[in-house]
Amino acid sequence: MRACLSALPLLAVAGVPALADVAAVHRDRLPQTPPVLAALDDAAAMEPYSDRWSNKWIFPVPKKDVAEHLRKDITALQAAVKDNPTNEELLLVAGLVAHYGYNVDVEHTDESAPQDLAAAGKLDPNDFRVSWFHADFMCQTIKPSVGAKEFLSIEGSHAWRDLPAAFWRNYEHCAAVTNMPAHLLRAAGYLSQLAPSTDDDKFYESLGHDRMTAVDLTRDYDTASSWTGDRDGDDVAVTSTACGVRFRARSTWTPDRLELQKGSCVAVFSTGPYKAPRGPLHPEILLIAQRPEGSETLADFAQKFTKLGTFSPMTPAHCPASHCLAMQGVQPGIYTKDGDGHPRIVVFERDEPPNPGLLFESPQDPPAQGQGTQVIRPNRMLERIPGTLYYVIALDTASTIEQSADNDFDFFLEHTQVE
């Protein structure tokens, strides 16, 4: 069973090699025999028609002819592998060509492609091409998230300029299939500096932009379109790409507000309950993110939240940014028999990153439903509010339950990420 995004099968342009993975092969490291070299050359000629599976064949060469070419190439390469089992380059080519055979439905290639690549990897674990070709293969199967994670691993261990344009084109495709538009757009930016733009490059960049929507700072958004919540063990990971923030909340906490209104982000959670003299109390944790108003400084922003009571500086247990302003307050008698109010305030700022959304994206597999080709139309994602954002995370609690509330506040701070 294959997974594809709507419109992705329409990418290929007949006769134009979009990816050219064969170009990454070192011909001089292969056995210099006519069958092997002929198979390599033939696979390169078939590459424009077989580097991607297509549900609508638009090429000038019939699909059955491409499949027959690749079937013969695979047979020749597998025979050479038996005679040269320690030639890593040969195994790499065999895996790549089997992948191309898989894309045109050559039998047994779903098994031989990963097997040959795994054997090549054992001979040279440091050859990033093995992981690259395997990642690209997995991204065209029912579990593309496996391939996407391999691409991310390669990216994390190499300078981007050291990876060829063909790698970034495969990466783009995988990011598209696994619904990671921010990663797709970053790869498109790299590609623009590495190679002349192709029609496929332009399509993918357009696809990335189409999956992201600029925040309208004049309108209000409902919770479902501006915040997401996902289980994370016993907790819930709450994310707003528009607000550039992700945090974890205990599953026992109650979300009182999750809003994005006219460019201002608000999240409010009640924790507890904790035993107090008058009965159970629920401390409250507040997060606000918004752009500074005019010439407003971070200190000016902090003062908005310190008008009730007396506040003094404190050192927070955690700071989600490189620098935080933090204060603790006393609000005498505000909770009567339950004690004074003991609020905590932590404020910080973040500039808009070069590629907003990267921090919060992770590969998504297609739905595991039905048989045959799955067509997926991913949801659009709100872009981060542009420019610098000021953040405040505040705790509202009574002194009689202060220790329990502080523990909740420290947990929230520790598990808050901003980009």
C-alpha positions as CSV (number, residue, x, y, z in Angstrom):
1,M,0.0,0.0,0.0
2,R,1.3,3.4,-0.9
3,A,0.6,6.9,0.5
4,C,0.6,10.1,-1.5
5,L,-0.6,13.6,-1.2
6,S,-3.1,14.9,-3.6
7,A,-1.2,16.7,-6.5
8,L,2.2,15.1,-5.7
9,P,1.8,12.5,-8.5
10,L,1.4,15.4,-11.0
11,L,4.9,16.7,-10.3
12,A,7.0,14.8,-12.7
13,V,7.9,16.5,-16.0
14,A,8.6,13.9,-18.7
15,G,12.3,13.6,-19.6
16,V,13.5,16.0,-16.9
17,P,15.5,14.3,-14.1
18,A,14.3,16.1,-11.0
19,L,16.3,14.3,-8.4
20,A,19.3,12.6,-10.0
21,D,20.2,10.3,-7.1
22,V,22.3,8.2,-9.5
23,A,24.6,11.2,-9.8
24,A,25.6,10.6,-6.2
25,V,27.1,7.2,-7.1
26,H,30.9,6.8,-7.5
27,R,31.2,5.0,-10.8
28,D,34.9,4.3,-10.3
29,R,34.2,2.3,-7.1
30,L,32.0,-0.2,-8.9
31,P,33.2,-3.4,-10.5
32,Q,34.3,-2.2,-13.9
33,T,32.4,-4.9,-15.8
34,P,30.1,-4.3,-18.8
35,P,27.0,-5.6,-17.1
36,V,27.4,-3.4,-14.0
37,L,28.3,-0.2,-15.9
38,A,25.5,-0.8,-18.4
39,A,23.0,-1.4,-15.6
40,L,24.1,1.9,-14.0
41,D,23.7,3.8,-17.2
42,D,20.3,2.3,-18.0
43,A,19.1,3.0,-14.5
44,A,20.2,6.6,-14.9
45,A,18.2,6.8,-18.2
46,M,15.1,5.4,-16.4
47,E,15.5,7.6,-13.3
48,P,13.3,10.5,-14.6
49,Y,10.4,8.1,-14.9
50,S,10.9,6.0,-11.8
51,D,12.3,8.1,-9.0
52,R,8.7,8.6,-7.8
53,W,5.7,6.4,-8.0
54,S,2.9,8.0,-10.1
55,N,-0.8,7.1,-10.1
56,K,-1.1,8.8,-13.5
57,W,1.6,7.9,-16.0
58,I,2.4,11.0,-18.1
59,F,5.8,9.9,-19.5
60,P,6.8,9.3,-23.2
61,V,8.1,5.8,-22.3
62,P,5.4,3.2,-21.4
63,K,5.5,2.1,-17.8
64,K,5.8,-1.5,-18.7
65,D,9.0,-0.7,-20.7
66,V,10.5,1.2,-17.8
67,A,9.7,-1.7,-15.5
68,E,11.4,-4.2,-17.9
69,H,14.5,-2.1,-18.2
70,L,14.8,-1.9,-14.4
71,R,14.0,-5.6,-14.0
72,K,17.0,-6.4,-16.2
73,D,19.2,-3.9,-14.4
74,I,18.3,-5.3,-11.0
75,T,19.0,-8.8,-12.2
76,A,22.5,-7.8,-13.5
77,L,23.3,-5.9,-10.3
78,Q,22.2,-8.8,-8.0
79,A,24.3,-11.2,-10.0
80,A,27.3,-8.8,-9.5
81,V,26.6,-8.6,-5.8
82,K,26.9,-12.3,-5.4
83,D,30.4,-12.1,-6.9
84,N,31.3,-8.9,-5.1
85,P,29.5,-9.1,-1.7
86,T,31.9,-6.6,0.0
87,N,31.6,-3.8,-2.6
88,E,29.6,-1.1,-0.7
89,E,29.1,1.0,-3.8
90,L,27.6,-1.9,-5.7
91,L,25.2,-2.7,-2.9
92,L,24.2,1.0,-2.7
93,V,23.4,1.0,-6.5
94,A,21.5,-2.2,-6.2
95,G,19.4,-0.8,-3.4
96,L,18.7,2.5,-5.3
97,V,17.8,0.7,-8.6
98,A,15.5,-1.7,-6.6
99,H,13.8,1.4,-5.2
100,Y,13.2,2.6,-8.7
101,G,11.9,-0.8,-9.6
102,Y,9.5,-0.6,-6.6
103,N,8.1,2.6,-8.0
104,V,7.1,0.9,-11.3
105,D,5.9,-2.3,-9.5
106,V,8.8,-4.6,-10.2
107,E,8.2,-7.7,-8.0
108,H,10.1,-8.3,-4.8
109,T,11.8,-4.9,-4.8
110,D,10.0,-3.9,-1.6
111,E,12.2,-6.5,0.1
112,S,15.4,-6.2,-1.9
113,A,15.8,-2.4,-1.8
114,P,16.1,-2.1,2.0
115,Q,18.1,-5.3,2.3
116,D,20.7,-4.1,-0.2
117,L,20.9,-0.7,1.5
118,A,21.2,-2.3,4.9
119,A,24.1,-4.5,3.7
120,A,25.8,-1.4,2.2
121,G,25.4,0.4,5.6
122,K,27.2,-2.5,7.4
123,L,30.2,-2.1,5.1
124,D,30.4,1.6,5.6
125,P,28.3,3.0,8.5
126,N,29.5,6.5,7.9
127,D,28.3,6.8,4.3
128,F,25.3,9.2,4.6
129,R,24.1,8.1,1.2
130,V,22.9,4.8,2.6
131,S,20.7,6.6,5.1
132,W,19.6,9.1,2.4
133,F,18.6,6.4,-0.1
134,H,16.8,4.4,2.6
135,A,15.0,7.5,3.9
136,D,13.8,8.3,0.5
137,F,12.6,4.7,0.0
138,M,10.7,4.7,3.3
139,C,9.1,8.1,2.5
140,Q,7.4,6.4,-0.5
141,T,6.0,3.6,1.5
142,I,3.1,3.4,4.1
143,K,5.4,4.6,6.9
144,P,6.9,7.8,5.5
145,S,7.6,9.1,9.1
146,V,10.4,6.6,9.4
147,G,12.1,8.1,6.4
148,A,11.4,11.6,7.6
149,K,13.2,10.9,10.9
150,E,16.2,9.6,8.9
151,F,16.3,12.7,6.9
152,L,16.2,14.8,10.0
153,S,19.0,12.8,11.5
154,I,21.2,13.3,8.5
155,E,20.4,17.0,8.5
156,G,21.3,17.2,12.1
157,S,24.7,15.7,11.6
158,H,25.8,17.5,8.5
159,A,26.3,21.1,7.4
160,W,23.5,21.8,4.9
161,R,26.0,23.0,2.2
162,D,27.7,19.6,2.5
163,L,24.6,17.8,1.3
164,P,23.8,17.8,-2.4
165,A,20.8,19.4,-4.1
166,A,19.4,15.9,-4.8
167,F,19.3,15.2,-1.1
168,W,17.3,18.3,-0.4
169,R,14.9,17.5,-3.2
170,N,14.2,14.1,-1.7
171,Y,13.9,15.8,1.7
172,E,11.4,18.3,0.3
173,H,9.2,15.5,-1.1
174,C,9.4,13.7,2.3
175,A,8.5,16.8,4.2
176,A,5.5,17.3,1.9
177,V,4.3,13.7,2.4
178,T,4.7,13.9,6.2
179,N,3.1,17.3,6.4
180,M,6.0,19.4,7.6
181,P,5.7,22.6,5.6
182,A,8.2,24.6,7.6
183,H,10.9,22.0,7.0
184,L,9.9,21.9,3.3
185,L,10.3,25.7,3.0
186,R,13.7,25.6,4.7
187,A,14.9,22.9,2.3
188,A,13.6,25.1,-0.6
189,G,15.7,27.9,0.8
190,Y,18.8,25.7,0.8
191,L,18.1,24.5,-2.7
192,S,17.8,28.0,-4.1
193,Q,21.4,28.5,-3.0
194,L,22.7,25.1,-4.3
195,A,21.2,24.6,-7.8
196,P,19.1,26.3,-10.5
197,S,15.4,26.2,-9.7
198,T,13.4,23.5,-11.5
199,D,9.6,23.3,-12.0
200,D,9.5,20.7,-9.2
201,D,11.4,23.1,-6.9
202,K,8.9,25.8,-7.6
203,F,6.0,23.5,-7.0
204,Y,7.2,22.2,-3.7
205,E,7.9,25.8,-2.4
206,S,4.4,26.8,-3.5
207,L,3.1,23.7,-1.7
208,G,4.8,24.7,1.5
209,H,3.4,28.2,1.4
210,D,-0.1,26.9,0.5
211,R,-0.1,24.8,3.7
212,M,0.6,27.9,5.9
213,T,-1.7,30.8,6.5
214,A,-0.7,34.2,7.8
215,V,-2.3,35.3,11.0
216,D,-4.8,38.0,10.6
217,L,-4.1,40.4,13.6
218,T,-7.5,42.0,13.3
219,R,-9.6,38.8,13.8
220,D,-10.4,36.3,16.5
221,Y,-9.7,32.6,16.0
222,D,-11.5,29.7,17.7
223,T,-9.5,27.3,19.8
224,A,-9.5,24.5,17.2
225,S,-7.9,26.6,14.5
226,S,-5.2,28.3,16.8
227,W,-4.3,25.6,19.4
228,T,-3.7,21.8,19.3
229,G,-3.5,19.3,22.1
230,D,-1.8,15.9,21.8
231,R,-1.2,13.2,24.4
232,D,2.3,13.0,25.8
233,G,2.4,10.2,28.2
234,D,0.3,11.2,31.2
235,D,0.4,14.9,30.0
236,V,-1.0,16.9,27.2
237,A,1.3,18.8,24.8
238,V,-0.5,22.1,23.9
239,T,0.9,23.9,20.8
240,S,0.1,27.2,19.0
241,T,2.2,27.7,15.9
242,A,0.7,31.2,15.6
243,C,1.9,32.0,19.1
244,G,5.2,30.3,18.7
245,V,4.7,28.3,21.9
246,R,4.3,24.7,23.1
247,F,3.9,23.6,26.7
248,R,2.9,20.5,28.6
249,A,-0.1,20.4,31.0
250,R,-1.0,17.7,33.4
251,S,-4.0,15.6,32.2
252,T,-5.7,16.5,35.5
253,W,-5.5,20.2,34.8
254,T,-8.5,22.1,33.4
255,P,-8.1,24.3,30.4
256,D,-10.2,27.4,31.2
257,R,-9.2,29.5,28.1
258,L,-7.2,28.9,24.9
259,E,-7.6,31.9,22.7
260,L,-6.0,33.9,19.8
261,Q,-7.8,37.2,19.6
262,K,-6.5,40.1,17.5
263,G,-2.9,38.9,17.7
264,S,-3.0,38.2,21.4
265,C,-2.6,34.6,22.6
266,V,-4.1,33.5,26.0
267,A,-3.9,30.1,27.7
268,V,-5.3,29.6,31.2
269,F,-5.2,26.3,33.2
270,S,-6.5,25.5,36.6
271,T,-4.4,23.0,38.5
272,G,-5.1,21.1,41.8
273,P,-7.4,20.8,43.6
274,Y,-5.4,21.3,46.8
275,K,-6.7,21.2,50.3
276,A,-7.1,24.6,51.9
277,P,-8.8,25.9,55.1
278,R,-12.1,26.7,53.3
279,G,-12.0,23.6,51.1
280,P,-10.3,22.6,47.8
281,L,-8.5,25.3,45.8
282,H,-7.4,25.4,42.2
283,P,-4.3,27.5,41.5
284,E,-4.3,29.2,38.1
285,I,-1.5,29.3,35.5
286,L,-1.7,32.0,32.8
287,L,0.3,32.4,29.6
288,I,0.0,35.4,27.3
289,A,1.9,36.1,24.1
290,Q,1.6,39.3,22.1
291,R,3.6,41.8,20.2
292,P,4.9,44.9,22.1
293,E,2.8,48.0,21.8
294,G,4.7,50.8,20.2
295,S,8.0,51.4,22.1
296,E,7.0,49.2,25.0
297,T,9.9,47.5,26.7
298,L,9.9,44.1,28.3
299,A,10.0,45.8,31.7
300,D,7.0,47.9,30.7
301,F,5.2,44.7,29.7
302,A,6.0,43.1,33.0
303,Q,4.5,46.0,35.0
304,K,1.1,45.3,33.5
305,F,0.9,42.2,35.7
306,T,2.3,43.7,38.9
307,K,-0.3,46.4,39.7
308,L,-2.1,44.4,42.5
309,G,0.1,43.8,45.6
310,T,3.8,44.2,46.3
311,F,6.3,42.5,44.0
312,S,10.1,41.8,44.4
313,P,12.6,40.1,42.0
314,M,13.1,36.4,42.1
315,T,15.1,33.8,40.2
316,P,12.7,31.4,38.4
317,A,13.4,27.6,38.5
318,H,13.3,27.6,34.7
319,C,13.4,30.2,32.0
320,P,12.0,29.3,28.6
321,A,14.2,31.9,26.8
322,S,17.8,33.1,27.1
323,H,16.8,35.8,29.6
324,C,13.8,36.2,31.9
325,L,12.4,38.9,34.2
326,A,10.8,37.2,37.2
327,M,8.9,38.6,40.2
328,Q,7.0,37.2,43.2
329,G,4.3,39.1,44.9
330,V,2.2,39.3,48.1
331,Q,-1.4,40.4,47.9
332,P,-2.5,40.6,51.6
333,G,-5.8,38.9,52.6
334,I,-7.0,38.4,49.0
335,Y,-8.0,34.8,49.8
336,T,-9.3,35.6,53.4
337,K,-9.0,32.4,55.5
338,D,-7.0,30.7,52.7
339,G,-4.2,33.2,53.1
340,D,-2.6,36.0,51.1
341,G,-2.2,35.9,47.4
342,H,1.3,34.7,46.4
343,P,1.6,35.3,42.6
344,R,4.6,34.6,40.4
345,I,5.4,36.4,37.2
346,V,8.0,35.3,34.5
347,V,8.3,37.4,31.4
348,F,10.6,37.0,28.4
349,E,10.8,37.8,24.7
350,R,11.6,36.0,21.4
351,D,12.4,37.4,18.0
352,E,10.8,35.8,15.0
353,P,13.0,32.9,13.9
354,P,14.3,32.5,10.3
355,N,12.0,29.4,9.7
356,P,9.0,29.7,12.0
357,G,7.3,26.4,12.8
358,L,10.3,24.1,12.6
359,L,10.4,23.5,16.4
360,F,6.9,22.2,16.5
361,E,6.7,20.0,13.4
362,S,7.1,16.3,13.5
363,P,6.5,13.7,10.8
364,Q,3.0,12.4,10.3
365,D,2.1,9.1,8.8
366,P,-1.0,8.9,6.5
367,P,-4.2,7.3,8.0
368,A,-4.0,3.5,8.3
369,Q,-7.2,2.9,6.5
370,G,-8.2,0.9,3.5
371,Q,-6.1,-0.5,0.7
372,G,-4.4,1.0,-2.3
373,T,-3.4,4.6,-2.7
374,Q,-4.3,6.9,0.1
375,V,-4.9,10.6,-0.9
376,I,-4.3,13.0,2.0
377,R,-5.1,16.7,2.0
378,P,-3.3,18.1,5.0
379,N,-4.7,20.9,7.2
380,R,-3.3,24.4,6.8
381,M,-1.2,25.7,9.6
382,L,-1.3,29.2,11.0
383,E,2.0,31.0,10.6
384,R,3.7,32.5,13.7
385,I,2.7,36.1,14.5
386,P,5.4,38.1,12.8
387,G,8.1,40.1,14.7
388,T,9.1,40.1,18.3
389,L,6.7,38.5,20.8
390,Y,6.5,39.2,24.6
391,Y,5.5,36.4,26.8
392,V,4.3,36.2,30.4
393,I,3.7,33.1,32.4
394,A,2.0,33.8,35.7
395,L,0.8,31.9,38.7
396,D,-2.2,32.9,40.9
397,T,-2.3,31.0,44.2
398,A,-3.1,31.4,47.9
399,S,-0.3,31.1,50.5
400,T,-1.8,28.1,52.1
401,I,-1.3,25.9,49.0
402,E,1.8,27.8,47.8
403,Q,4.2,24.8,47.7
404,S,1.9,22.6,45.6
405,A,1.1,25.5,43.3
406,D,4.8,26.4,42.9
407,N,5.5,22.8,41.9
408,D,2.9,23.1,39.1
409,F,4.3,26.5,38.0
410,D,7.9,25.1,37.9
411,F,6.6,22.1,35.8
412,F,4.9,24.5,33.4
413,L,8.0,26.7,33.0
414,E,10.3,23.6,32.5
415,H,8.1,22.3,29.8
416,T,7.4,25.5,27.8
417,Q,9.2,25.9,24.5
418,V,9.1,29.1,22.4
419,E,10.6,29.7,19.0
